[in-house]
Amino acid sequence: MRSGGGGGGTSRTLAAAPSCNLSSAKGDIKHVIYLQFDNTHFRRDNANVPSDLEQMPHLLNFIRGNGTLMTNDHTVLISHTATGILTSLTGVYPDRMGQPISNSYRYFTTSGASRTGVSFAYWTAPLFDPAGPPFPPAAQTDLTPEMINEKGKIAPAPWVPYTRAGCDVGSVATANTILENTAIDIPTVFGAGSPEAAEVSSNPAQAFADFVGLGVHCAQGSSLCAAANHGRPDLLPDEPGGYSGFNGLFGAKYVNPMIKPSGPMTDLNGNTIQDATGHVGFPGFDGMEATVTLSWIAQMQEAGIPVTYGYISDAHDGHGTSGNIHFAYGPGEPGYVQQLKDYDLAFEKFFNRLAADGINKSNTLFVVTVDEGDHFAGDQPTPAGCDGLIVPCNYNRVGEINGDLRRMIRTQFNDTTNFSVHSDDAPNVYINGNPSQTDPATRTLEREMGQLSWLNPYTNATENNIMVALADKTEMKTLHMVTADPFRTPTFTPFADPDWFFFATGGANCATPAACAFIPARTSQSFAWNHGDIQDEIASTWVGMVGPGVRNVGDYTGWTDHTDVRPTMMTLLGLKDDYETDGRAVVEPLYDWAVPQTLRAHRETLLRLGAVYKQLTASFGTFAMDTLVASTKALASGSPADDSKYTSIEKQISDLTDARNALMAAIRTGLNKAQFAGQALNEQQAKNWITQAQDLIDQASALAASS
């Protein structure tokens, strides 16, 4: 351990876990560093402006020069922060971990009304309804687990394989593995009558800085999380195989003194980490710039915590001081370019600091990824051809088109159906009363959404077919958007032109088009980077891996998605989850010696199976995108007098999805056994699965073409 300059500091080697037994093939992986970016792009958003990663050469060159950058990765639906991060952390699609709609969602009450739920809450919390205090609020009718799996239980937690192997796991602002709020999470972890709860009442801002955003999940016997250090029982009541005798440490108030007893915790530039109003501790999630997150990660590693996960906020928005503003930049604007330069400098310091600690590619698995891509909503930049680096880019208008969907529907179609939406460019619709998907009110509203047109304030022309795709409950099941909690399932989901962002009020008809669809003035609270939708720039993501067992491929262009991150990591580490992951271990960029013999047997067949499995199962795979085309045509079709086309297509989608799910389960079990249980695939069975999967994909394609 060392006394670091800048953001470093004296740390002590803790008598933490007796031993951390990561079981990589040669036993050379001793550390894991997982970095989760928010909305940071490998692809260029403007052809002339270098991408986010291109403007962070210390990170990009580290990955390309030492490992593999998977450049054809994909997120899941809907494509938002919580959903994307939690899918990568767990390796399962959202229907198996409870958060297909984020970062907030709605849920139906028993009376048929809908209320707001929030996706960010601690792993074991009940559904987070923010309308308290108290928490849960008295009017909350759905108390199912926030992280609900397909069995209606709390989803298995991603830190468990590490702690069972004797490793402490540090988490820096990583979704739902730490306290996300001081509302439902404080009573969940500390108890309603705890001193921490009392601090929330007496000094709420300091309590947020003290208890939110930082944590350590400890192995059994680790002194770090002892009760004397304010450790709390790390309770996972539904964990397969049981989980008892483990403690956790929650919040900067308790973590920082253990990893940096000389205090205070500083960023890589030596600045005390605090929020916008001077509360020392966690600065808020928008305050998690690279210099902050990377400093905490390095400090944890230096303090003897060998496995660390960290979240880094986006660079395309100006966050001011610890997130006190949210100013959307356009590609190549000076503020955006400067933030990426600052991020790049932070990575240079981070890698140099780790190297001085002896933490490097020879003994550490580095994984760096992003939740989803974005679509930029704004005018073309001036001057034409600006690159942001030599010639700064300027923009006249920057911002999403804000549309009041309920008033727009009322104005265009004279339909006064009472509905709410999850505000988004994929505005999930919740019709009051929770009618069935074949109810006349549902079908009428779906047809109207399919025909919606309005004056586009960017083009000053009427835009037809603003909703580019439509999914009801049948298709949402195909897209992995239906969980074990039926009250969270929307009535249907329209996917819009990504320049638009929809909300819904109960106002009257729109007096003018601009009264209900407008580009907000550019202020310190502005938004221009849209996601949640299905467009390629939103769906496309990336994953970087460096470390023992990872070949120096540079760029790997094979098709992957977020569910593949987890099984690939577990394969390299010689660990296993206590559930089946939906993804596959991406073995192509790994050395043969780094993976089990069962993943080397019948290699060509295994790779063919993996490729077709992704196109069959992934949210953005061929099967799902083709059934979405058919669903869109079905929902827009028909009339109250004749809905036969809708009925026919819906039955075909339902039948195909049932067949897909059955085949997916069989292949998933086969892959998991090969990856983690030492059971090689039966080659003939694998070839049969390939044939069956391709047949279902072909049927979905034919349905899309004929609908």
BAKEDO-233526 format. One record per residue (C-alpha): residue number from 1; residue in one letter; x, y, z. Coordinates in steps of 0.05 Angstrom, whole numbers, plus 5000, padded with zeros to 4 digits. Each point is the difference from the previous one (the first is absolute). Layout:
<lumkols>
   marmi   papa   east   north     up
     NUM      A      X       Y      Z
...
</lumkols>
This chain:
<lumkols>
   marmi   papa   east   north     up
       1      M   5000    5000   5000
       2      R   5023    5071   4988
       3      S   4991    5071   5020
       4      G   4974    5031   4935
       5      G   5007    5070   4973
       6      G   4941    5040   4974
       7      G   4939    4959   5016
       8      G   5039    4947   5036
       9      G   5008    4993   5074
      10      T   5025    4954   5054
      11      S   4960    4937   5002
      12      R   5008    4939   5043
      13      T   5000    4927   4981
      14      L   4939    4973   5034
      15      A   4996    4931   5031
      16      A   4941    4993   4954
      17      A   4979    4933   4973
      18      P   5047    4943   5021
      19      S   5011    4985   4926
      20      C   4971    5022   4933
      21      N   4997    4938   4957
      22      L   4988    5023   4929
      23      S   5008    4936   4961
      24      S   5024    5023   4932
      25      A   5033    4947   4956
      26      K   5072    5016   5021
      27      G   4982    5033   5066
      28      D   5029    5066   4977
      29      I   4938    5045   5007
      30      K   5005    5032   5069
      31      H   4958    5063   4988
      32      V   4936    5018   4963
      33      I   4986    5071   4979
      34      Y   4932    5011   4966
      35      L   4984    5070   4974
      36      Q   4929    5017   4978
      37      F   4993    5062   4958
      38      D   4936    5038   4990
      39      N   4985    5019   4927
      40      T   5071    5001   4974
      41      H   5009    4983   4926
      42      F   5049    4961   4958
      43      R   4963    5020   4936
      44      R   5002    5072   4975
      45      D   4937    5041   5010
      46      N   5025    5048   4946
      47      A   5044    4972   4945
      48      N   5050    5057   5007
      49      V   5005    5000   5076
      50      P   5041    4945   5034
      51      S   4958    4956   5045
      52      D   5002    4999   5075
      53      L   5049    4942   5002
      54      E   5042    5031   4946
      55      Q   5007    5062   5044
      56      M   5023    4956   5058
      57      P   5062    4969   4969
      58      H   5029    4977   5066
      59      L   4940    4955   5010
      60      L   4990    4980   4928
      61      N   5073    4984   4988
      62      F   5003    4962   5066
      63      I   4944    4954   4976
      64      R   5021    4993   4928
      65      G   5074    4995   5016
      66      N   4992    4947   5054
      67      G   4935    4964   4990
      68      T   4935    5000   4960
      69      L   4948    5053   4985
      70      M   4933    4968   4982
      71      T   4972    5053   4953
      72      N   4936    4965   4980
      73      D   4967    4994   5068
      74      H   4927    5017   5012
      75      T   4957    5023   5057
      76      V   4931    4974   5019
      77      L   4929    5029   5002
      78      I   4983    5049   5020
      79      S   5067    5030   4989
      80      H   5010    5040   5064
      81      T   5054    5005   5053
      82      A   4973    4954   5054
      83      T   4976    4947   4952
      84      G   5066    4998   4962
      85      I   5045    5000   5061
      86      L   4960    4947   5038
      87      T   4999    4955   4938
      88      S   5076    5004   4995
      89      L   5009    4988   5075
      90      T   4955    4938   5002
      91      G   5005    4970   4930
      92      V   4924    4993   4996
      93      Y   4948    5037   4959
      94      P   4954    5049   5037
      95      D   4943    4951   5005
      96      R   5043    4960   5049
      97      M   5024    5059   5043
      98      G   4939    5045   5002
      99      Q   5022    5065   4966
     100      P   4981    5000   4927
     101      I   4975    5072   5005
     102      S   5045    5052   5031
     103      N   5026    5045   5029
     104      S   4930    5007   5028
     105      Y   4938    4961   4982
     106      R   4927    4996   5019
     107      Y   4961    4945   5034
     108      F   4926    4987   5002
     109      T   4965    5002   5067
     110      T   4945    4951   5018
     111      S   4949    5055   4981
     112      G   5029    5005   4929
     113      A   5034    5067   5009
     114      S   5075    5005   4990
     115      R   5055    5027   5045
     116      T   5074    5015   4992
     117      G   5054    4950   5016
     118      V   5075    5014   4998
     119      S   5050    4950   4972
     120      F   5057    5021   5045
     121      A   4994    4969   5069
     122      Y   5042    4952   5041
     123      W   4999    4928   4976
     124      T   4955    4972   5055
     125      A   4952    5059   5005
     126      P   4927    4994   4983
     127      L   4974    5038   4939
     128      F   5021    5072   5010
     129      D   4941    5047   4998
     130      P   5028    5070   5014
     131      A   4935    5031   5025
     132      G   5019    4995   5074
     133      P   5016    5009   5054
     134      P   4988    4951   5030
     135      F   5034    4948   4956
     136      P   4966    4960   4974
     137      P   4944    5053   4996
     138      A   4932    4980   5026
     139      A   4968    5001   4931
     140      Q   5051    4952   4970
     141      T   4965    4936   4980
     142      D   5058    4962   4967
     143      L   5053    4977   5049
     144      T   5034    4949   4956
     145      P   5076    5002   4999
     146      E   5032    5057   4961
     147      M   5047    4948   4969
     148      I   4948    4946   4985
     149      N   5021    4938   4963
     150      E   4958    4953   4958
     151      K   4978    4962   5062
     152      G   4975    5062   5036
     153      K   5059    5000   5048
     154      I   5058    5048   5010
     155      A   5047    4990   4941
     156      P   5067    4968   5017
     157      A   5052    5053   5016
     158      P   5062    5009   4956
     159      W   5051    5005   5057
     160      V   4984    4930   5027
     161      P   5050    4958   4959
     162      Y   5056    5047   5023
     163      T   4983    5001   5074
     164      R   4989    4925   5001
     165      A   5070    4994   4971
     166      G   5027    5041   5058
     167      C   5005    5067   4964
     168      D   4976    5067   5025
     169      V   4963    5040   4947
     170      G   5002    5075   4997
     171      S   4944    5038   4964
     172      V   5004    5073   4979
     173      A   4932    5026   4977
     174      T   4985    4935   4964
     175      A   4925    4991   4990
     176      N   4962    4969   5058
     177      T   5061    4967   5031
     178      I   5006    5061   5046
     179      L   4947    5044   5033
     180      E   4969    5042   4945
     181      N   4957    5046   5044
     182      T   4985    5018   5072
     183      A   4927    4981   4993
     184      I   4986    4926   4993
     185      D   5073    4979   5004
     186      I   5014    5025   5071
     187      P   4945    4959   5033
     188      T   5018    4941   4955
     189      V   5074    4997   5020
     190      F   5005    5036   5067
     191      G   4929    4997   5028
     192      A   4946    5053   5010
     193      G   5022    5014   5071
     194      S   5075    5002   4987
     195      P   5048    5058   5013
     196      E   5007    5005   4925
     197      A   4925    5009   4993
     198      A   5003    5054   5053
     199      E   5054    5036   4961
     200      V   4956    4999   4938
     201      S   4947    5038   5040
     202      S   5047    5049   5034
     203      N   5050    5014   4944
     204      P   4975    4970   4934
     205      A   5053    5029   4954
     206      Q   5057    4974   5043
     207      A   4965    4933   5007
     208      F   4999    4993   4925
     209      A   5075    5015   4997
     210      D   5013    4952   5058
     211      F   4960    4939   4980
     212      V   4984    5000   4925
     213      G   5044    4978   4942
     214      L   5057    4962   5033
     215      G   5006    4930   5029
     216      V   5039    4937   5011
     217      H   4971    4930   5000
     218      C   5047    4958   5043
     219      A   5020    4927   5001
     220      Q   4987    4960   5062
     221      G   5051    5016   5053
     222      S   5022    5066   4970
     223      S   5018    5050   5054
     224      L   4983    5057   4953
     225      C   4926    4990   5010
     226      A   5002    4982   5074
     227      A   4946    5028   5044
     228      A   5052    5044   5034
     229      N   5010    5035   4933
     230      H   4925    5010   4991
     231      G   4992    4938   4957
     232      R   4929    4977   4990
     233      P   4974    4930   4983
     234      D   5001    4993   4924
     235      L   4932    4968   4995
     236      L   4979    4963   4937
     237      P   4940    4959   5023
     238      D   4983    4970   4933
     239      E   5071    4984   4977
     240      P   5003    4929   4971
     241      G   5040    4955   5046
     242      G   4993    5049   5058
     243      Y   5042    5059   5020
     244      S   5015    5010   5074
     245      G   5058    5024   5041
     246      F   5019    5056   4951
     247      N   5004    5074   5017
     248      G   5001    5063   4960
     249      L   5025    5071   5011
     250      F   4954    5054   4973
     251      G   5015    5074   4987
     252      A   5060    5046   4997
     253      K   4993    5014   5075
     254      Y   5020    4929   5014
     255      V   5040    4979   4939
     256      N   5047    5060   4993
     257      P   5033    4994   5069
     258      M   5015    4927   4985
     259      I   5032    5011   4933
     260      K   5033    5067   5015
     261      P   5006    5010   5075
     262      S   5041    5063   4991
     263      G   4939    5031   4965
     264      P   4967    5035   4967
     265      M   4987    4963   4935
     266      T   5025    5040   4940
     267      D   4993    4994   4925
     268      L   5060    4987   4955
     269      N   5014    5075   4998
     270      G   5004    5004   5076
     271      N   4933    5034   5011
     272      T   4957    4978   5059
     273      I   4940    4961   4974
     274      Q   4937    5035   5021
     275      D   4932    5020   4972
     276      A   4981    5066   4969
     277      T   4985    5032   5068
     278      G   5062    4975   5036
     279      H   4976    4936   5033
     280      V   5061    4955   5002
     281      G   4988    4930   4976
     282      F   4961    4975   4940
     283      P   4991    5057   4951
     284      G   4938    4973   4964
     285      F   4997    4956   4939
     286      D   5009    5057   4950
     287      G   5062    5019   5040
     288      M   5033    4933   4984
     289      E   5048    5028   4948
     290      A   5060    4957   4981
     291      T   5047    5034   5049
     292      V   4953    4984   5058
     293      T   4981    4928   4984
     294      L   5070    4979   4979
     295      S   5029    5029   5064
     296      W   4952    4959   5043
     297      I   5014    4938   4959
     298      A   5076    5008   5008
     299      Q   4993    5015   5074
     300      M   4959    4937   5011
     301      Q   5049    4957   4962
     302      E   5058    5029   5041
     303      A   4962    4986   5064
     304      G   4997    4926   4983
     305      I   4931    4995   4967
     306      P   5017    4958   4939
     307      V   4934    5005   4962
     308      T   4973    5069   4984
     309      Y   4942    5025   4958
     310      G   4991    5074   4983
     311      Y   4952    5045   4962
     312      I   5023    5060   4959
     313      S   4950    5053   4979
     314      D   4995    5024   4928
     315      A   5043    5054   4969
     316      H   4950    5028   4950
     317      D   4963    5039   5054
     318      G   5030    5055   5042
     319      H   4987    4980   5073
     320      G   5028    5062   5032
     321      T   5022    4989   5072
     322      S   4983    4928   5020
     323      G   4938    5000   4955
     324      N   4968    5066   5019
     325      I   4984    5013   4927
     326      H   4985    4957   4939
     327      F   5020    5037   4937
     328      A   4997    4960   4936
     329      Y   5057    5011   4951
     330      G   5002    4984   4927
     331      P   5056    4959   4968
     332      G   5063    5042   4994
     333      E   4977    5057   5045
     334      P   5057    5027   5043
     335      G   4970    4978   5067
     336      Y   4990    4929   4975
     337      V   5071    4996   4972
     338      Q   5029    5027   5065
     339      Q   4963    4949   5042
     340      L   5027    4943   4957
     341      K   5070    5030   5006
     342      D   4991    5000   5076
     343      Y   4975    4928   4998
     344      D   5060    4980   4958
     345      L   5048    5032   5049
     346      A   4965    4964   5057
     347      F   5012    4933   4966
     348      E   5073    5016   4989
     349      K   5008    5014   5075
     350      F   4959    4939   5018
     351      F   5041    4951   4958
     352      N   5065    5031   5024
     353      R   4978    4994   5072
     354      L   4979    4928   4993
     355      A   5065    4983   4965
     356      A   5039    5029   5058
     357      D   4958    4955   5045
     358      G   5017    4939   4958
     359      I   4929    4994   4975
     360      N   5003    4990   4925
     361      K   4980    4956   4942
     362      S   5042    4942   5025
     363      N   4958    4990   5063
     364      T   4936    5039   4990
     365      L   4937    4989   4959
     366      F   4977    5068   4975
     367      V   4930    5005   4972
     368      V   4974    5067   4974
     369      T   4931    5009   4969
     370      V   4941    5046   4990
     371      D   4925    4995   5013
     372      E   4972    5024   4933
     373      G   5012    5046   4941
     374      D   4965    5065   4986
     375      H   4967    5041   4945
     376      F   5018    5073   4999
     377      A   4942    5048   4990
     378      G   5022    5067   4972
     379      D   5016    5042   4940
     380      Q   5059    4986   4955
     381      P   5063    5033   5027
     382      T   5035    5060   4972
     383      P   5047    5011   4967
     384      A   4988    4941   4953
     385      G   5054    4948   5008
     386      C   5020    5021   5071
     387      D   5037    4945   5038
     388      G   4997    5028   5071
     389      L   5075    4993   5011
     390      I   5029    5050   4951
     391      V   4936    5035   4978
     392      P   4948    5004   5057
     393      C   4928    4982   4983
     394      N   4942    5047   5015
     395      Y   4926    4986   5001
     396      N   4939    5044   4994
     397      R   4948    4953   5031
     398      V   5017    4941   5045
     399      G   4946    4958   5033
     400      E   4948    4946   4995
     401      I   4932    5017   4972
     402      N   4955    4999   5061
     403      G   4932    4972   4982
     404      D   4938    4997   5044
     405      L   4975    4933   4974
     406      R   4933    4999   5034
     407      R   4981    5069   4975
     408      M   5026    4984   4930
     409      I   4957    4938   4996
     410      R   4940    5039   5026
     411      T   5011    5055   4949
     412      Q   5012    4956   4939
     413      F   4949    4945   5014
     414      N   4952    5030   5051
     415      D   5017    4941   5046
     416      T   4995    5018   5074
     417      T   5023    4932   5026
     418      N   5034    5009   5067
     419      F   5071    4974   4997
     420      S   5068    5014   5030
     421      V   5069    4988   4971
     422      H   5070    4986   5022
     423      S   5029    5064   4971
     424      D   5049    4980   4945
     425      D   5011    4995   4926
     426      A   4971    4930   5010
     427      P   4942    5024   5043
     428      N   4971    4937   5031
     429      V   4924    5010   5005
     430      Y   4959    4983   5062
     431      I   4925    5006   4986
     432      N   4960    5016   5063
     433      G   4962    4938   5022
     434      N   5053    4953   4974
     435      P   4959    4973   4942
     436      S   5020    4938   4961
     437      Q   5040    5005   4936
     438      T   4937    4984   4959
     439      D   4955    5049   5036
     440      P   4969    5050   4951
     441      A   5031    5059   5036
     442      T   5069    4968   4994
     443      R   4993    4983   4927
     444      T   4973    5069   4982
     445      L   5058    5035   5035
     446      E   5051    4953   4967
     447      R   4972    5016   4931
     448      E   5002    5074   5015
     449      M   5072    4996   5023
     450      G   5017    4966   4934
     451      Q   4969    5058   4962
     452      L   5027    5057   5043
     453      S   5025    5060   4960
     454      W   5021    5069   5023
     455      L   5039    5062   4981
     456      N   5074    4986   5011
     457      P   5031    5064   5027
     458      Y   5069    4981   4972
     459      T   4976    4991   4929
     460      N   4938    5046   5004
     461      A   4963    4946   4961
     462      T   4947    4950   5020
     463      E   5032    4934   5021
     464      N   4959    4938   4987
     465      N   5008    4934   5036
     466      I   5037    5029   5059
     467      M   4994    4934   5035
     468      V   5045    4954   4960
     469      A   4983    4935   5037
     470      L   4946    4974   5047
     471      A   5002    4942   5050
     472      D   4943    4974   5042
     473      K   5006    4949   5056
     474      T   5009    4943   4950
     475      E   5059    5034   4966
     476      M   5028    5028   5065
     477      K   5006    4928   5023
     478      T   5042    4986   4938
     479      L   5043    5060   5017
     480      H   5011    4976   5072
     481      M   4959    5057   5028
     482      V   4949    4960   5040
     483      T   5021    4982   5071
     484      A   4970    4955   5054
     485      D   4964    5062   5027
     486      P   4940    5011   4953
     487      F   4985    5068   5031
     488      R   5065    5028   4970
     489      T   4982    4981   4929
     490      P   4975    5059   4959
     491      T   4939    4996   4957
     492      F   5045    5009   4939
     493      T   5064    5034   4978
     494      P   5009    5046   4940
     495      F   5070    5014   4975
     496      A   5008    5069   4970
     497      D   5043    5040   4953
     498      P   5059    5011   5047
     499      D   4998    5076   4993
     500      W   4937    4998   5043
     501      F   4990    4993   5075
     502      F   4929    4989   5024
     503      F   4963    5014   5065
     504      A   4926    5002   5015
     505      T   4957    5051   5036
     506      G   4925    5005   5007
     507      G   4992    5066   4965
     508      A   4952    5022   4946
     509      N   5009    4998   4925
     510      C   5062    5034   4972
     511      A   4983    5070   4976
     512      T   5060    4998   4953
     513      P   5050    4946   4981
     514      A   5053    5036   5040
     515      A   4957    4998   5063
     516      C   5011    4925   5004
     517      A   5066    4987   4963
     518      F   5060    5046   5009
     519      I   5075    5004   5009
     520      P   5014    5027   5070
     521      A   5046    5059   5008
     522      R   5071    4980   5014
     523      T   5012    5010   5074
     524      S   5042    4969   5056
     525      Q   4948    4944   5000
     526      S   4999    4978   4928
     527      F   4996    4932   4966
     528      A   5020    4979   4930
     529      W   5026    4929   5003
     530      N   4942    4953   4991
     531      H   4998    4926   5014
     532      G   4949    4948   5019
     533      D   4984    4988   4927
     534      I   5018    4949   4946
     535      Q   5044    5039   4951
     536      D   5069    4972   4985
     537      E   5038    5058   5031
     538      I   4963    4986   5065
     539      A   5004    4925   4997
     540      S   5075    4996   4985
     541      T   5049    4997   5058
     542      W   5070    4973   5014
     543      V   5039    4959   5050
     544      G   5075    5002   5014
     545      M   5037    4943   5034
     546      V   5073    4997   5020
     547      G   5036    4949   5044
     548      P   5025    4929   5005
     549      G   4964    4955   4951
     550      V   4978    5058   4954
     551      R   5034    5001   4933
     552      N   5026    5065   4971
     553      V   4951    5000   4942
     554      G   4989    5075   4997
     555      D   4929    5006   4974
     556      Y   4953    4939   5001
     557      T   4939    5011   4956
     558      G   4960    4937   5016
     559      W   4927    5013   5021
     560      T   4992    5002   5076
     561      D   4953    5032   5051
     562      H   5001    5019   5073
     563      T   4981    4931   5025
     564      D   5067    4973   4974
     565      V   5044    5042   5046
     566      R   4985    4960   5063
     567      P   5012    4929   4974
     568      T   5063    5023   4964
     569      M   5027    5029   5065
     570      M   4980    4940   5042
     571      T   5033    4953   4950
     572      L   5066    5039   5004
     573      L   4997    5003   5076
     574      G   4982    4927   5010
     575      L   4938    5019   5040
     576      K   4927    4985   4989
     577      D   4933    5031   5017
     578      D   4946    4962   5037
     579      Y   4953    5009   4941
     580      E   5002    4992   4925
     581      T   5021    5063   4962
     582      D   4965    5017   4935
     583      G   5063    5019   4964
     584      R   5059    4959   4975
     585      A   5073    5002   5015
     586      V   5031    5037   4941
     587      V   5060    4954   4990
     588      E   5024    5026   4933
     589      P   5046    5054   5030
     590      L   5024    4955   5056
     591      Y   5059    4953   5001
     592      D   4983    4926   4996
     593      W   5038    4987   5065
     594      A   4956    5051   5036
     595      V   4934    4964   4989
     596      P   4976    4931   5022
     597      Q   5013    4940   4955
     598      T   4925    4994   4992
     599      L   5001    5067   4962
     600      R   5055    4976   4955
     601      A   4965    4935   4979
     602      H   4961    5005   4935
     603      R   5023    5073   4995
     604      E   4972    5014   4931
     605      T   4932    4974   5020
     606      L   5002    5037   5066
     607      L   5014    5066   4965
     608      R   4944    4989   4949
     609      L   4953    4984   5057
     610      G   5021    5062   5038
     611      A   4989    5044   4939
     612      V   4930    4974   4984
     613      Y   4981    4999   5074
     614      K   5013    5075   5004
     615      Q   4957    5016   4939
     616      L   4945    4957   5029
     617      T   5000    5027   5071
     618      A   5029    5070   5002
     619      S   4955    5061   5008
     620      F   5032    5029   4937
     621      G   5010    4933   4966
     622      T   4969    4983   4933
     623      F   4942    4961   5029
     624      A   4978    5056   5047
     625      M   5008    5055   4949
     626      D   4960    4962   4948
     627      T   4943    4984   5048
     628      L   5000    5074   5019
     629      V   4989    5017   4927
     630      A   4941    4952   4998
     631      S   4974    5027   5066
     632      T   5002    5071   4975
     633      K   4958    4982   4940
     634      A   4952    4961   5043
     635      L   4988    5054   5051
     636      A   4989    5053   4946
     637      S   4951    4957   4962
     638      G   4926    4987   5002
     639      S   4939    5035   5025
     640      P   4948    4989   5055
     641      A   4960    4961   4948
     642      D   5056    4956   4975
     643      D   5064    4985   5039
     644      S   5016    4934   4966
     645      K   5069    5020   4974
     646      Y   5021    5020   5070
     647      T   4973    4935   5030
     648      S   5036    4957   4948
     649      I   5068    5034   5006
     650      E   4997    5002   5076
     651      K   4987    4925   5004
     652      Q   5059    4987   4954
     653      I   5046    5044   5042
     654      S   4975    4966   5063
     655      D   5012    4930   4972
     656      L   5068    5019   4974
     657      T   5020    5030   5067
     658      D   4978    4939   5038
     659      A   5041    4956   4954
     660      R   5059    5048   5005
     661      N   4997    5000   5076
     662      A   4999    4924   5004
     663      L   5059    4994   4953
     664      M   5037    5057   5034
     665      A   4993    4964   5067
     666      A   5029    4936   4972
     667      I   5059    5034   4966
     668      R   5012    5044   5061
     669      T   5005    4938   5045
     670      G   5047    4967   4950
     671      L   5046    5060   4996
     672      N   5000    5011   5076
     673      K   5019    4927   5011
     674      A   5057    5006   4950
     675      Q   5024    5065   5030
     676      F   4995    4985   5074
     677      A   4984    4927   5013
     678      G   5051    4963   4958
     679      Q   4949    4968   4954
     680      A   5017    5007   4927
     681      L   4946    5011   4949
     682      N   4974    4940   4963
     683      E   5020    5020   4929
     684      Q   4940    4969   4966
     685      Q   4953    5033   5050
     686      A   5034    5066   4989
     687      K   4992    4993   4925
     688      N   4926    4985   5009
     689      W   4993    5062   5043
     690      I   5034    5042   4946
     691      T   4950    4974   4949
     692      Q   4940    5012   5045
     693      A   5024    5070   5018
     694      Q   5011    5020   4928
     695      D   4931    4973   4982
     696      L   4967    5044   5053
     697      I   5041    5060   4976
     698      D   4978    4987   4929
     699      Q   4927    4994   5021
     700      A   5004    5068   5036
     701      S   5032    5031   4938
     702      A   4945    4972   4956
     703      L   4947    5026   5047
     704      A   5030    5070   4998
     705      A   5002    4999   4924
     706      S   4928    4974   4992
     707      S   4965    5042   5054
</lumkols>
